[in-house]
Amino acid sequence: MGTFLSNTAKLLTPDSLAKAMIRRLSCFLAMPIIIILTASSAQAEGLTEFRMKLKAERFRPISVTMSGTQSLVKLPNENWQFQLMADGSWAGIEETSEFSVQQNQVLPVHFQSDSHFSFFSEKKEITFDRQNNKISITVDKDQRTLDLKAAVFDPHSYQIHLANQIREGKSDIEFQVIRYKRPLIYSYQVVGEEWLNTATGKLLTVKVRQVRGVDKKEDYFVWLAKDYGYIPIQFEHYKKDKIIDRIEMISGTFDGKPIQGSR
């Protein structure tokens, strides 16, 4: 996450700058997408299928508006797949994350991302080889291999763990996420409950703040719909008390039923 342009952007070549902006775009869209573990689900792993339409806006330093969708489905091999797709006038992204859930443990299998910004593009793959305890990462032509340690997640599967911890009543959560070269420590803190006005009506939410893995001058907040399995319905990013990004739900279904708030 963070701004598209760093303080040293003027020193970057056009190619490296575009790639940096693509990675910011990927974090911008992937950050709030939280797949939910629900206590009432009748499905074996406790996961509930959902589909959602999104609107994503970046206000500064460059104005970007995108529309997108996200979905969670069960695969024929009994694994689960999350898919995020978003597109704007000159930027877009498509990401998929395959994972399994065993004894309430989230085990990422494969992550793939294909994104573009203007005339530049980036492809990324992360594969988790549990038999050999290795993580293989490919970003365009750059390849690297890391040791696979316990409780390391990809850019989407970590959010299942986060949501499950919140559902169980925990207010301070910490874990490791692999995005590029090395695992990063992410920490989250529950702020409290809040009624939020949305495109589908007013919904009771749990507000969560990211407290580690971000710049000290920045704030990241996610609002989770408490009556709909804690799905994310809004995300906001601030820097020095000024809003930078917002992602909000436009419409959606949870367990095949429309998400509707009070009017």
C-alpha positions as CSV (number, residue, x, y, z in Angstrom):
1,M,0.0,0.0,0.0
2,G,1.2,3.5,0.4
3,T,1.5,6.2,-2.2
4,F,2.1,5.4,-5.9
5,L,5.1,7.7,-5.9
6,S,7.8,7.5,-3.3
7,N,10.0,10.4,-2.2
8,T,12.6,9.1,-4.6
9,A,10.4,8.6,-7.6
10,K,12.2,11.3,-9.5
11,L,15.3,9.1,-9.5
12,L,13.5,6.2,-11.1
13,T,13.5,5.3,-14.8
14,P,10.1,5.2,-16.5
15,D,10.2,1.4,-16.6
16,S,11.0,1.0,-12.9
17,L,8.6,3.7,-11.9
18,A,5.7,2.0,-13.7
19,K,6.6,-1.3,-12.1
20,A,6.6,0.3,-8.7
21,M,3.2,1.8,-9.4
22,I,1.9,-1.6,-10.4
23,R,3.0,-3.0,-7.1
24,R,1.3,-0.2,-5.3
25,L,-1.8,-0.8,-7.3
26,S,-1.8,-4.5,-6.4
27,C,-1.4,-3.7,-2.6
28,F,-4.1,-1.0,-3.0
29,L,-6.7,-3.5,-4.2
30,A,-5.7,-6.6,-2.4
31,M,-5.3,-5.2,1.1
32,P,-9.0,-5.2,2.2
33,I,-10.2,-8.3,0.5
34,I,-10.9,-10.6,3.4
35,I,-12.3,-14.1,2.9
36,I,-14.4,-15.0,5.9
37,L,-14.6,-18.1,8.2
38,T,-18.2,-18.2,9.6
39,A,-19.3,-20.0,12.7
40,S,-22.7,-20.8,11.1
41,S,-21.7,-22.1,7.7
42,A,-22.8,-25.6,6.9
43,Q,-19.8,-26.3,4.7
44,A,-17.1,-28.5,5.9
45,E,-14.3,-26.0,6.2
46,G,-16.5,-23.3,7.6
47,L,-16.1,-21.2,4.5
48,T,-19.0,-19.4,2.8
49,E,-19.1,-18.5,-0.9
50,F,-19.6,-14.9,-1.7
51,R,-19.6,-12.5,-4.7
52,M,-19.2,-8.8,-4.6
53,K,-19.0,-5.7,-6.9
54,L,-16.5,-3.0,-5.8
55,K,-15.6,0.6,-6.5
56,A,-12.0,1.6,-5.9
57,E,-10.8,5.2,-5.8
58,R,-7.4,6.7,-5.4
59,F,-7.6,10.4,-4.7
60,R,-3.9,11.5,-4.5
61,P,-1.3,12.0,-5.8
62,I,-2.8,10.5,-9.0
63,S,-6.5,10.2,-9.4
64,V,-7.5,6.6,-10.3
65,T,-11.1,5.1,-10.3
66,M,-11.6,1.4,-10.9
67,S,-14.6,-1.0,-10.8
68,G,-14.1,-4.7,-9.9
69,T,-15.5,-7.9,-8.6
70,Q,-14.3,-10.5,-6.1
71,S,-15.5,-14.0,-5.5
72,L,-14.8,-17.2,-3.5
73,V,-15.6,-20.6,-4.9
74,K,-14.8,-24.2,-4.0
75,L,-12.7,-26.1,-6.6
76,P,-13.2,-29.8,-7.7
77,N,-10.1,-30.8,-5.8
78,E,-11.7,-29.6,-2.6
79,N,-9.4,-26.5,-2.4
80,W,-10.8,-23.0,-2.4
81,Q,-10.1,-20.2,-4.9
82,F,-10.5,-16.5,-4.4
83,Q,-10.5,-14.2,-7.4
84,L,-10.2,-10.5,-7.7
85,M,-10.6,-8.6,-10.9
86,A,-10.5,-4.8,-11.3
87,D,-10.1,-2.5,-14.3
88,G,-9.9,1.2,-15.0
89,S,-9.1,3.5,-18.0
90,W,-5.4,2.8,-17.8
91,A,-4.8,0.3,-15.0
92,G,-6.1,-3.1,-14.1
93,I,-5.4,-6.3,-12.1
94,E,-6.5,-9.9,-12.0
95,E,-5.5,-12.1,-9.0
96,T,-6.3,-15.6,-7.9
97,S,-5.3,-17.4,-4.7
98,E,-5.8,-21.2,-4.2
99,F,-5.7,-22.6,-0.7
100,S,-6.9,-25.4,1.5
101,V,-8.1,-25.4,5.1
102,Q,-7.0,-28.4,7.2
103,Q,-7.9,-28.6,10.9
104,N,-8.8,-24.9,10.8
105,Q,-5.4,-24.0,9.5
106,V,-5.2,-22.0,6.3
107,L,-2.6,-23.5,3.9
108,P,-1.9,-21.4,0.7
109,V,-1.1,-23.4,-2.4
110,H,-0.7,-21.0,-5.3
111,F,-1.0,-17.3,-5.9
112,Q,-1.1,-15.6,-9.3
113,S,-1.3,-11.9,-10.3
114,D,-1.4,-10.2,-13.6
115,S,-1.5,-6.4,-13.5
116,H,-0.9,-3.5,-15.8
117,F,-0.4,0.3,-15.5
118,S,-0.5,2.3,-18.7
119,F,1.8,0.5,-21.2
120,F,3.6,-1.6,-18.5
121,S,2.6,-4.9,-17.0
122,E,3.7,-7.3,-14.3
123,K,3.1,-11.0,-13.8
124,K,3.7,-12.7,-10.4
125,E,3.4,-16.3,-9.1
126,I,3.9,-17.7,-5.6
127,T,3.9,-21.5,-5.1
128,F,4.0,-23.2,-1.7
129,D,5.8,-26.6,-1.9
130,R,5.0,-28.2,1.5
131,Q,6.6,-31.5,0.6
132,N,10.0,-29.8,0.3
133,N,9.2,-26.8,2.6
134,K,10.0,-24.2,-0.1
135,I,8.3,-21.1,-1.5
136,S,8.9,-20.3,-5.2
137,I,8.4,-16.6,-6.2
138,T,8.5,-15.4,-9.8
139,V,8.0,-11.7,-10.7
140,D,8.3,-11.3,-14.5
141,K,11.8,-12.8,-15.1
142,D,13.0,-12.5,-11.5
143,Q,12.9,-15.9,-9.7
144,R,13.8,-16.7,-6.1
145,T,13.2,-19.5,-3.6
146,L,12.6,-19.2,0.2
147,D,12.3,-21.6,3.0
148,L,8.6,-22.3,3.9
149,K,8.0,-21.6,7.5
150,A,4.8,-22.1,9.5
151,A,2.1,-19.4,9.3
152,V,3.3,-17.7,6.2
153,F,0.5,-16.5,3.9
154,D,0.1,-15.1,0.4
155,P,-1.4,-11.6,-0.3
156,H,-5.0,-13.0,-0.1
157,S,-4.9,-16.2,2.1
158,Y,-3.6,-14.2,5.1
159,Q,-6.9,-12.5,5.3
160,I,-8.8,-15.7,6.1
161,H,-6.6,-16.1,9.2
162,L,-7.2,-12.4,10.1
163,A,-11.0,-12.7,9.8
164,N,-11.1,-16.0,11.8
165,Q,-9.1,-14.4,14.6
166,I,-11.5,-11.5,14.8
167,R,-14.5,-13.8,14.7
168,E,-13.1,-15.6,17.7
169,G,-13.0,-12.4,19.6
170,K,-9.3,-11.5,19.4
171,S,-8.5,-7.8,19.2
172,D,-4.7,-7.9,18.4
173,I,-3.6,-10.1,15.6
174,E,-0.1,-10.6,14.0
175,F,1.3,-12.9,11.2
176,Q,3.7,-13.0,8.3
177,V,2.8,-12.3,4.6
178,I,5.0,-13.0,1.6
179,R,4.5,-10.5,-1.3
180,Y,7.9,-10.1,-3.0
181,K,11.4,-10.7,-1.6
182,R,10.8,-11.7,2.0
183,P,8.0,-12.2,4.5
184,L,6.6,-9.1,6.2
185,I,5.0,-8.9,9.7
186,Y,1.5,-7.5,9.6
187,S,-0.3,-6.5,12.8
188,Y,-4.0,-5.5,13.1
189,Q,-6.1,-4.1,16.0
190,V,-9.8,-4.0,16.4
191,V,-11.1,-0.4,16.9
192,G,-14.7,-1.3,17.7
193,E,-18.2,-1.5,16.3
194,E,-19.6,1.1,14.0
195,W,-22.8,1.6,11.9
196,L,-21.7,2.4,8.3
197,N,-23.6,3.9,5.5
198,T,-23.2,1.9,2.3
199,A,-24.7,1.6,-1.2
200,T,-26.9,-1.3,0.2
201,G,-28.0,0.6,3.3
202,K,-26.7,1.0,6.8
203,L,-24.7,-2.0,8.1
204,L,-23.3,-2.8,11.6
205,T,-19.5,-3.3,11.2
206,V,-16.4,-4.0,13.1
207,K,-13.7,-1.4,12.3
208,V,-10.1,-2.8,12.1
209,R,-6.9,-0.8,11.9
210,Q,-3.5,-2.1,10.6
211,V,-0.8,-1.1,13.1
212,R,2.3,-2.8,11.7
213,G,3.5,-3.2,8.1
214,V,2.7,0.4,7.3
215,D,4.3,3.8,7.4
216,K,4.0,5.6,10.8
217,K,2.4,8.6,9.1
218,E,-0.3,6.4,7.4
219,D,-3.5,4.8,8.7
220,Y,-5.3,1.9,7.1
221,F,-8.9,0.9,8.2
222,V,-11.2,-1.9,7.2
223,W,-14.9,-2.1,8.0
224,L,-16.3,-5.7,8.3
225,A,-20.1,-6.4,8.1
226,K,-20.9,-8.2,11.4
227,D,-24.2,-9.6,10.3
228,Y,-22.7,-11.0,7.1
229,G,-19.9,-13.2,8.3
230,Y,-17.5,-10.2,8.7
231,I,-17.1,-9.6,5.0
232,P,-15.2,-6.4,4.1
233,I,-17.5,-3.6,2.9
234,Q,-15.2,-0.6,3.0
235,F,-11.5,0.2,3.2
236,E,-9.8,3.6,3.6
237,H,-6.2,4.7,3.6
238,Y,-5.0,8.0,5.1
239,K,-1.7,9.8,5.1
240,K,-1.3,12.8,7.5
241,D,-5.1,12.7,8.1
242,K,-5.8,13.1,4.3
243,I,-7.6,10.3,2.5
244,I,-5.6,8.5,-0.2
245,D,-7.6,5.5,-1.1
246,R,-11.1,4.1,-0.6
247,I,-12.6,0.8,-1.7
248,E,-16.3,0.2,-1.1
249,M,-18.8,-2.5,-1.8
250,I,-21.5,-1.5,-4.3
251,S,-23.5,-4.8,-4.1
252,G,-23.0,-8.4,-3.2
253,T,-24.3,-11.8,-2.1
254,F,-23.3,-13.9,0.9
255,D,-24.2,-17.6,0.9
256,G,-26.4,-16.8,-2.2
257,K,-28.4,-14.1,-0.5
258,P,-28.3,-10.3,-1.2
259,I,-26.4,-8.2,1.3
260,Q,-28.9,-5.6,2.5
261,G,-28.7,-3.0,5.2
262,S,-31.3,-0.8,6.9
263,R,-32.5,2.2,5.0
